[in-house]
């Protein structure tokens, strides 16, 4: 797995955690990212940029998915 693929996987895991428990602390997320990416600062920065982007545009992303996902509701996908 490429380094960036690993960072994307970590972000996907955090987004899944967002759905399960949105009350997590930021420090827990930071520790999770650093541990999983073995303190590789360039990957940690990449992961945070990706995570912030998805979190800030989540509504737009959900709306786009809902428009193109024929016969699938967002709840069913999750």
Secondary structure by P-SEA (a helix, b strand, c coil): ccaaaaaaaaaaaaaaaaaacccccaaaaaaaaaaaaccaaaaaaaaaaaaaaaaaaaaaaaaaaaaccccccccccc
